[in-house]
């Protein structure tokens, strides 16, 4: 069984929600994403995609409730060491 259509839709949904965040929150969440990808928290890219979708939706809800991403998360995420360092620009 292949999950490709599901994963493709999950990524599209995640990007849509991410792009709906304020500029400040968008930047915060992108740093968090780089940290998660760079830190290899999840070995399975599908699991990582699911967790990121959940987190980004949580940030979107917090933003609707009047919280900044930093207020919601508690601190700025550390930038992870990525195989593709150009992602950290």
Secondary structure, DSSP 8 states (H G I E B T S, - for coil): ---HHHHHHHHHHHHHHHHTS-HHHHHHHHHHHHHHHHTT--SSHHHHHHHHHHHHHHHHHHHHTT--HHHHHSS-------SSGGGG-
